[in-house]
Amino acid sequence: PGGGGGGGAKSSATVSRNLNRFSTFVKSGGEAFVLGEASGFVKDGDKLCVVLGPRGPEWQENPYPFQCSIEDPTKQTKFKGMKSYIAYKLVPSHTGQQVHRRYKHFDWLYGRLAEKFPVISVPHLPEKQATGRFEEDFISKRRKGLAWWMDHMCSHPVLAQCDAFQHFLTCPSTDEKAWKQGKRKAEKDEMVGANFFLTISVPAGPGAGLDLQEVESQVDGFKAFTKKMDESALQLNHTANEFARKQVTGFKKEYQKVGHSFKCLSQAFELDQQAFSAGLNQAIAFTGEAYDAIGDLFADQPRQDLDPVMDLLALYQGHLANFPDIIHVQKGALTKVKESKRHVEEGKMELQKAEGIQERCNIISFATLAEINHFHKIRVRDFKSQMQHFLQQQILFFQKVTQKLEEALHKYDSV
């Protein structure tokens, strides 16, 4: 099983090679694969299946789904305390065994996977940072970013099951030797580049082929979608950032000004020394304090609702940055099919060779559409839960504000 589509005899250059060797189509090995130059033995464990679901091609689901939590990052040292770093505690649900990983381990894994899977969007890691990397705020923000990252890794049927990721999740932190072995094994992986495409198995038989024109219009539609989503995510991120900044500085200051003015009024009233007005003075002073407290509530609020929305947007902006390359590989394959059809008509290529090209393009199309499908599925899941969280937090916030105002109002009952 899994012989590589006719490597053997090199044909005369009937299908033009792409001269731009920096193009993703070439770099990813997509071109060599489509032209039938990849050959390798695919082990059963390496097979990636695309199946036909209700909405078209999708990755075959992971039969053993799991999650992985990222908990309390701890500061650790090595070289007798000369060098310190932050390690995150990971607990995968399928093993229940905790392991500690540093950011550089995440970084290594990301690099491997981004190279191995040219038609899969490997989520970007939260930004690297040199200064202030031990500060509470930065650490907690990075941990949240990594938690989203981890969720997307575990939710992806292909990424979740791949060897390098499983090694990352399960290799005991104390076993340096085992870690290095697994790392070397992943780096020696032969099913990368053109060979990666050999591992994809797609629905076969009559009616399982994809219509080229339909694929093209679906991919073009998705391209337009990602462009629009990218623009609006950027816009929302900017707006949320501004709004958060205003709440932390502006709103807080304005509410506290109002509070201060009420307090000044009550202090002025106290100069009248009348016993019967003491209740009023206290109530007004309390109103001032309520406004002070509301100012603080405003300043604390973005952490609860706007920040999580921005964390999600950051993750998705990473995905959106991946798709142009994925689409480029797909486009390159389609171009080769169109070329080969033309060559057959002109008598420059045997039909059999053109059919091989079309069949291999079909594989890339199946994988690309499966990836697009997965992206939409998870996007709907994520944005639903994040928007619910956002609105719940907003409601709680305004309830707290209302409560403060009601407390202040009741102070006047006995005046």
RODO-2510 file (C-alpha; in nm, 4 decimals, decimal comma):
residues 415
     n   res          X          Y          Z
     1     p     0,0000     0,0000     0,0000
     2     g     0,0962     0,3615    -0,0372
     3     g     0,3349     0,3451    -0,3313
     4     g     0,4148     0,6968    -0,4524
     5     g     0,2398     0,7810    -0,7768
     6     g     0,4810     0,6696    -1,0488
     7     g     0,8219     0,8053    -0,9509
     8     g     1,0182     0,5921    -1,1980
     9     a     1,1001     0,7269    -1,5391
    10     k     1,1570     1,1002    -1,5580
    11     s     0,9385     1,2310    -1,8359
    12     s     1,0427     1,5002    -2,0763
    13     a     0,9518     1,8378    -1,9317
    14     t     0,6001     1,8578    -2,0597
    15     v     0,4535     2,0160    -1,7480
    16     s     0,6465     2,3280    -1,6694
    17     r     0,8215     2,3470    -1,3336
    18     n     0,7613     2,6501    -1,1239
    19     l     1,0791     2,8544    -1,1528
    20     n     1,0057     3,0496    -0,8382
    21     r     1,1625     2,8085    -0,5918
    22     f     1,0507     3,0267    -0,2995
    23     s     0,6859     2,9744    -0,3824
    24     t     0,4973     2,7849    -0,1135
    25     f     0,3763     2,5374    -0,3730
    26     v     0,7377     2,4370    -0,4386
    27     k     0,8655     2,4650    -0,0810
    28     s     0,5801     2,2612     0,0627
    29     g     0,6577     1,9745    -0,1739
    30     g     0,3142     2,0186    -0,3319
    31     e     0,4582     2,0600    -0,6795
    32     a     0,6803     1,7524    -0,6644
    33     f     0,3865     1,5507    -0,5302
    34     v     0,1429     1,6614    -0,8009
    35     l     0,3996     1,5851    -1,0708
    36     g     0,4301     1,2321    -0,9303
    37     e     0,7840     1,2627    -0,7980
    38     a     0,7120     1,1634    -0,4392
    39     s     0,7557     0,8031    -0,3436
    40     g     0,7734     0,6470    -0,0049
    41     f     0,6199     0,3726     0,2005
    42     v     0,3298     0,4932     0,4117
    43     k     0,2875     0,3069     0,7395
    44     d    -0,0669     0,2604     0,8646
    45     g     0,0072     0,4828     1,1612
    46     d     0,0983     0,7697     0,9296
    47     k    -0,2241     0,7651     0,7305
    48     l    -0,4439     1,0731     0,7474
    49     c    -0,7977     1,0132     0,6337
    50     v    -1,0296     1,2626     0,4739
    51     v    -1,3929     1,1455     0,4776
    52     l    -1,7063     1,2867     0,3206
    53     g    -1,9225     1,4474     0,5868
    54     p    -2,2595     1,6206     0,5600
    55     r    -2,0841     1,9460     0,4617
    56     g    -1,8295     1,7940     0,2263
    57     p    -1,4758     1,6692     0,2941
    58     e    -1,3627     1,6618     0,6571
    59     w    -1,0753     1,5146     0,8560
    60     q    -1,1667     1,1821     1,0103
    61     e    -1,2440     1,2467     1,3758
    62     n    -0,9979     1,1566     1,6457
    63     p    -1,1406     0,8321     1,7928
    64     y    -0,9797     0,9120     2,1306
    65     p    -1,0401     1,2815     2,1912
    66     f    -0,8616     1,4411     2,4863
    67     q    -0,7910     1,7799     2,6378
    68     c    -0,4883     1,9247     2,8063
    69     s    -0,4831     2,1898     3,0764
    70     i    -0,2009     2,4377     3,1200
    71     e    -0,1596     2,5251     3,4834
    72     d     0,0319     2,7480     3,7217
    73     p     0,3521     2,8460     3,5459
    74     t     0,6462     2,8203     3,7868
    75     k     0,9828     2,9877     3,7787
    76     q     1,2599     2,7284     3,7605
    77     t     1,6358     2,7592     3,7470
    78     k     1,9260     2,5675     3,6043
    79     f     2,3056     2,5967     3,6094
    80     k     2,2836     2,6368     3,9886
    81     g     2,0502     2,9314     3,9613
    82     m     2,2414     3,1183     3,6917
    83     k     1,9566     3,0890     3,4441
    84     s     1,5905     3,1059     3,5269
    85     y     1,2922     3,0293     3,3097
    86     i     0,9196     2,9730     3,3321
    87     a     0,7850     2,6180     3,3059
    88     y     0,4181     2,5378     3,2460
    89     k     0,2480     2,2368     3,3989
    90     l     0,0565     2,0404     3,1351
    91     v    -0,1962     1,7750     3,2292
    92     p    -0,3287     1,5809     2,9266
    93     s    -0,6618     1,4147     3,0066
    94     h    -0,5751     1,0925     2,8218
    95     t    -0,2742     1,0150     3,0410
    96     g    -0,3459     1,2168     3,3542
    97     q     0,0331     1,2464     3,3951
    98     q     0,1637     1,5981     3,4395
    99     v     0,4669     1,7194     3,2483
   100     h     0,6484     2,0527     3,2582
   101     r     0,7322     2,2351     2,9373
   102     r     0,9064     2,5625     2,8670
   103     y     0,8118     2,8089     2,5975
   104     k     1,1093     2,6932     2,3902
   105     h     0,9602     2,3419     2,3838
   106     f     0,6332     2,4826     2,2504
   107     d     0,8348     2,6793     1,9986
   108     w     1,0212     2,3679     1,8806
   109     l     0,6952     2,1760     1,8413
   110     y     0,5320     2,4604     1,6496
   111     g     0,8259     2,4732     1,4085
   112     r     0,8118     2,0982     1,3426
   113     l     0,4400     2,0941     1,2780
   114     a     0,4288     2,4069     1,0641
   115     e     0,6927     2,2441     0,8439
   116     k     0,5289     1,9022     0,8357
   117     f     0,1706     2,0012     0,7547
   118     p     0,1566     2,2373     0,4561
   119     v    -0,2237     2,2143     0,4247
   120     i    -0,3093     2,2440     0,7944
   121     s    -0,3263     2,5673     0,9890
   122     v    -0,0989     2,5129     1,2879
   123     p    -0,2045     2,7748     1,5453
   124     h     0,0587     3,0424     1,6132
   125     l     0,2068     3,0646     1,9613
   126     p     0,1574     3,3789     2,1683
   127     e     0,4375     3,6300     2,1042
   128     k     0,7873     3,5734     2,2326
   129     q     0,9041     3,8381     2,4782
   130     a     1,2467     3,9136     2,6147
   131     t     1,1895     4,1829     2,8755
   132     g     0,9471     4,1603     3,1620
   133     r     0,8882     3,7956     3,0976
   134     f     0,8699     3,7131     3,4677
   135     e     0,6049     3,9740     3,5437
   136     e     0,2734     3,8428     3,6754
   137     d     0,0650     4,0091     3,4067
   138     f     0,2742     3,8845     3,1194
   139     i     0,2891     3,5299     3,2562
   140     s    -0,0852     3,5081     3,3069
   141     k    -0,1523     3,6568     2,9637
   142     r     0,0851     3,4120     2,7994
   143     r    -0,0697     3,1225     2,9898
   144     k    -0,4138     3,2180     2,8550
   145     g    -0,2731     3,2422     2,5032
   146     l    -0,1113     2,9002     2,5407
   147     a    -0,4374     2,7562     2,6757
   148     w    -0,6177     2,8650     2,3570
   149     w    -0,3296     2,7292     2,1515
   150     m    -0,3450     2,3953     2,3317
   151     d    -0,7208     2,3760     2,2861
   152     h    -0,6827     2,4221     1,9107
   153     m    -0,4093     2,1585     1,8955
   154     c    -0,6196     1,9026     2,0857
   155     s    -0,9320     1,9832     1,8819
   156     h    -0,7609     1,9214     1,5492
   157     p    -0,8073     1,5587     1,4396
   158     v    -0,4692     1,5479     1,2654
   159     l    -0,2496     1,7629     1,4902
   160     a    -0,3801     1,6006     1,8097
   161     q    -0,2740     1,2555     1,6955
   162     c     0,0617     1,3360     1,5432
   163     d     0,3703     1,1794     1,7007
   164     a     0,5617     1,4976     1,7776
   165     f     0,2660     1,6455     1,9671
   166     q     0,2058     1,3223     2,1588
   167     h     0,5758     1,3125     2,2505
   168     f     0,5503     1,6724     2,3712
   169     l     0,2487     1,5857     2,5890
   170     t     0,3630     1,2560     2,7328
   171     c     0,7436     1,2417     2,7601
   172     p     0,8322     1,2706     3,1323
   173     s     0,9952     1,6082     3,2073
   174     t     1,2716     1,4409     3,4072
   175     d     1,3805     1,2055     3,1283
   176     e     1,6189     1,4163     2,9197
   177     k     1,7288     1,1137     2,7174
   178     a     1,3757     1,0140     2,6128
   179     w     1,2981     1,3759     2,5271
   180     k     1,6019     1,4009     2,2983
   181     q     1,5224     1,0667     2,1319
   182     g     1,1653     1,1711     2,0541
   183     k     1,2862     1,5073     1,9356
   184     r     1,5396     1,3480     1,6992
   185     k     1,2792     1,1044     1,5730
   186     a     1,0436     1,3916     1,4903
   187     e     1,3219     1,5835     1,3191
   188     k     1,4070     1,2780     1,1067
   189     d     1,0452     1,2272     1,0016
   190     e     1,0429     1,1268     0,6344
   191     m     0,6772     1,1983     0,5771
   192     v     0,7350     1,5693     0,5252
   193     g     0,7368     1,7852     0,2137
   194     a     0,6168     1,6014    -0,0949
   195     n     0,5947     1,2754     0,1003
   196     f     0,3498     1,4288     0,3463
   197     f     0,0870     1,4319     0,0707
   198     l     0,1332     1,0563     0,0251
   199     t    -0,0040     1,0023     0,3753
   200     i    -0,3422     1,1524     0,2895
   201     s    -0,6074     0,9011     0,1961
   202     v    -0,9288     1,0296     0,0410
   203     p    -1,2681     0,8798    -0,0431
   204     a    -1,2383     0,6550    -0,3494
   205     g    -1,4829     0,5014    -0,5932
   206     p    -1,7446     0,6516    -0,8242
   207     g    -1,8816     0,9893    -0,7209
   208     a    -1,5919     1,0554    -0,4819
   209     g    -1,3942     1,2768    -0,7207
   210     l    -1,4213     1,6508    -0,6715
   211     d    -1,5391     1,8877    -0,9395
   212     l    -1,2447     2,1172    -1,0149
   213     q    -1,4564     2,4216    -1,0815
   214     e    -1,6509     2,3707    -0,7626
   215     v    -1,3329     2,3313    -0,5600
   216     e    -1,1950     2,6469    -0,7136
   217     s    -1,5024     2,8516    -0,6317
   218     q    -1,5131     2,7148    -0,2743
   219     v    -1,1491     2,8020    -0,2189
   220     d    -1,1960     3,1482    -0,3721
   221     g    -1,4970     3,2034    -0,1477
   222     f    -1,2941     3,1035     0,1542
   223     k    -1,0106     3,3335     0,0469
   224     a    -1,2524     3,6294     0,0361
   225     f    -1,3930     3,5227     0,3728
   226     t    -1,0511     3,5120     0,5427
   227     k    -0,9587     3,8537     0,4051
   228     k    -1,2792     4,0053     0,5443
   229     m    -1,2479     3,8219     0,8738
   230     d    -0,8893     3,9370     0,9093
   231     e    -0,9871     4,3018     0,8529
   232     s    -1,2770     4,2876     1,0978
   233     a    -1,0752     4,1000     1,3616
   234     l    -0,8075     4,3679     1,3388
   235     q    -1,0720     4,6381     1,3695
   236     l    -1,2418     4,4722     1,6679
   237     n    -0,9087     4,4153     1,8368
   238     h    -0,8198     4,7827     1,7958
   239     t    -1,1598     4,8980     1,9217
   240     a    -1,1579     4,6617     2,2213
   241     n    -0,8064     4,7734     2,3071
   242     e    -0,9056     5,1393     2,2967
   243     f    -1,2209     5,0743     2,4966
   244     a    -1,0262     4,8823     2,7611
   245     r    -0,7721     5,1637     2,7847
   246     k    -1,0485     5,4206     2,8263
   247     q    -1,2077     5,2204     3,1053
   248     v    -0,8829     5,1717     3,2927
   249     t    -0,7814     5,5371     3,2743
   250     g    -1,0590     5,7647     3,1455
   251     f    -1,3785     5,6178     3,2904
   252     k    -1,2182     5,5493     3,6252
   253     k    -1,0936     5,9063     3,6485
   254     e    -1,4269     6,0588     3,5419
   255     y    -1,6327     5,8563     3,7907
   256     q    -1,3878     5,9385     4,0659
   257     k    -1,4114     6,3101     3,9819
   258     v    -1,7885     6,2880     4,0268
   259     g    -1,7353     6,1007     4,3535
   260     h    -1,4912     6,3630     4,4744
   261     s    -1,7352     6,6445     4,3914
   262     f    -2,0133     6,4791     4,5920
   263     k    -1,7735     6,4433     4,8842
   264     c    -1,6841     6,8122     4,8647
   265     l    -2,0552     6,8978     4,8734
   266     s    -2,1070     6,6871     5,1850
   267     q    -1,8052     6,8515     5,3497
   268     a    -1,9536     7,1935     5,2722
   269     f    -2,2870     7,0841     5,4219
   270     e    -2,1110     6,9679     5,7387
   271     l    -2,0142     7,3256     5,8167
   272     d    -2,3767     7,4038     5,9055
   273     q    -2,3440     7,1962     6,2282
   274     q    -2,7206     7,1234     6,2329
   275     a    -2,7976     6,7896     6,3949
   276     f    -3,0919     6,7102     6,1632
   277     s    -2,8797     6,7385     5,8494
   278     a    -2,6130     6,4880     5,9627
   279     g    -2,7986     6,2009     5,7887
   280     l    -2,8028     6,3871     5,4586
   281     n    -2,4326     6,4695     5,4804
   282     q    -2,3469     6,1057     5,5428
   283     a    -2,5692     5,9910     5,2567
   284     i    -2,4077     6,2338     5,0125
   285     a    -2,0605     6,1304     5,1299
   286     f    -2,1656     5,7670     5,0761
   287     t    -2,2824     5,8538     4,7222
   288     g    -1,9350     5,9964     4,6612
   289     e    -1,7788     5,6696     4,7799
   290     a    -2,0142     5,4698     4,5591
   291     y    -1,8940     5,6638     4,2531
   292     d    -1,5352     5,6067     4,3606
   293     a    -1,5991     5,2341     4,3809
   294     i    -1,7745     5,2323     4,0423
   295     g    -1,4629     5,3948     3,8948
   296     d    -1,2573     5,1032     4,0278
   297     l    -1,5072     4,8530     3,8885
   298     f    -1,4643     5,0089     3,5432
   299     a    -1,0862     4,9843     3,5675
   300     d    -1,0965     4,6148     3,6658
   301     q    -1,3576     4,5126     3,4123
   302     p    -1,1601     4,4707     3,0853
   303     r    -0,9667     4,1847     3,2462
   304     q    -1,2940     3,9930     3,2792
   305     d    -1,4459     4,0506     2,9366
   306     l    -1,2473     4,2464     2,6759
   307     d    -0,9108     4,0789     2,7359
   308     p    -1,0439     3,7260     2,6736
   309     v    -1,2020     3,8446     2,3475
   310     m    -0,8667     3,9910     2,2419
   311     d    -0,6868     3,6657     2,3336
   312     l    -0,9213     3,4782     2,1023
   313     l    -0,8752     3,7310     1,8229
   314     a    -0,4975     3,6984     1,8519
   315     l    -0,5214     3,3221     1,8059
   316     y    -0,7471     3,3597     1,5028
   317     q    -0,5256     3,6239     1,3459
   318     g    -0,2524     3,3581     1,3573
   319     h    -0,4770     3,1111     1,1747
   320     l    -0,5764     3,3718     0,9164
   321     a    -0,2097     3,4443     0,8488
   322     n    -0,1592     3,0733     0,7683
   323     f    -0,4297     3,0409     0,5077
   324     p    -0,2733     3,2315     0,2144
   325     d     0,0011     2,9654     0,1993
   326     i    -0,2453     2,6787     0,2292
   327     i    -0,4576     2,8278    -0,0486
   328     h    -0,1446     2,8841    -0,2574
   329     v    -0,0582     2,5115    -0,2482
   330     q    -0,4102     2,4288    -0,3583
   331     k    -0,4021     2,6870    -0,6385
   332     g    -0,0680     2,5550    -0,7606
   333     a    -0,2125     2,2053    -0,7869
   334     l    -0,5168     2,3286    -0,9817
   335     t    -0,2909     2,5159    -1,2223
   336     k    -0,0944     2,1972    -1,2938
   337     v    -0,4182     2,0102    -1,3738
   338     k    -0,5319     2,2801    -1,6160
   339     e    -0,1889     2,2758    -1,7808
   340     s    -0,1868     1,8985    -1,8148
   341     k    -0,5348     1,8992    -1,9736
   342     r    -0,4139     2,1494    -2,2274
   343     h    -0,1040     1,9394    -2,2972
   344     v    -0,3174     1,6294    -2,3580
   345     e    -0,5336     1,8211    -2,6051
   346     e    -0,2177     1,9392    -2,7837
   347     g    -0,0824     1,5837    -2,7891
   348     k     0,2163     1,6722    -2,5710
   349     m     0,1227     1,4419    -2,2832
   350     e    -0,0272     1,0962    -2,2413
   351     l    -0,3734     1,0861    -2,0930
   352     q    -0,2569     0,8489    -1,8196
   353     k    -0,0016     1,0960    -1,6923
   354     a    -0,2583     1,3762    -1,6886
   355     e    -0,4985     1,1548    -1,4975
   356     g    -0,2293     1,0926    -1,2374
   357     i    -0,1817     1,4664    -1,1976
   358     q    -0,5543     1,5164    -1,1570
   359     e    -0,5795     1,2364    -0,9024
   360     r    -0,3005     1,3851    -0,6916
   361     c    -0,4505     1,7318    -0,7168
   362     n    -0,7739     1,5758    -0,5941
   363     i    -0,5894     1,4642    -0,2794
   364     i    -0,4657     1,8167    -0,2086
   365     s    -0,8169     1,9523    -0,2718
   366     f    -0,9740     1,7061    -0,0296
   367     a    -0,7243     1,7986     0,2400
   368     t    -0,7660     2,1735     0,1840
   369     l    -1,1447     2,1553     0,1964
   370     a    -1,1265     1,9380     0,5089
   371     e    -0,9078     2,2016     0,6729
   372     i    -1,1459     2,4828     0,5725
   373     n    -1,4356     2,2835     0,7141
   374     h    -1,2534     2,2291     1,0420
   375     f    -1,1705     2,5992     1,0680
   376     h    -1,5362     2,7002     1,0367
   377     k    -1,6521     2,4374     1,2833
   378     i    -1,4128     2,5480     1,5517
   379     r    -1,4608     2,9178     1,4786
   380     v    -1,8351     2,8892     1,5446
   381     r    -1,7673     2,6973     1,8664
   382     d    -1,5081     2,9483     1,9916
   383     f    -1,6863     3,2702     1,9064
   384     k    -2,0124     3,1418     2,0493
   385     s    -1,8559     3,0608     2,3867
   386     q    -1,6443     3,3770     2,3955
   387     m    -1,9352     3,6075     2,3120
   388     q    -2,1504     3,4362     2,5748
   389     h    -1,8746     3,4861     2,8291
   390     f    -1,8329     3,8494     2,7256
   391     l    -2,2021     3,9331     2,7647
   392     q    -2,2376     3,7399     3,0918
   393     q    -1,9460     3,9363     3,2352
   394     q    -2,0893     4,2643     3,1089
   395     i    -2,4232     4,1866     3,2752
   396     l    -2,2530     4,0975     3,6034
   397     f    -2,0586     4,4213     3,5829
   398     f    -2,3657     4,6389     3,5374
   399     q    -2,5386     4,4471     3,8168
   400     k    -2,2498     4,5408     4,0465
   401     v    -2,2778     4,9038     3,9366
   402     t    -2,6539     4,9017     3,9947
   403     q    -2,6025     4,7479     4,3374
   404     k    -2,3656     5,0296     4,4381
   405     l    -2,6185     5,2899     4,3239
   406     e    -2,9016     5,1162     4,5096
   407     e    -2,6958     5,1072     4,8305
   408     a    -2,6341     5,4786     4,7926
   409     l    -3,0039     5,5450     4,7304
   410     h    -3,1084     5,3611     5,0505
   411     k    -2,8863     5,5882     5,2595
   412     y    -3,1405     5,8649     5,1969
   413     d    -3,4358     5,6666     5,3349
   414     s    -3,3696     5,7696     5,6955
   415     v    -3,2749     6,1313     5,6252
***
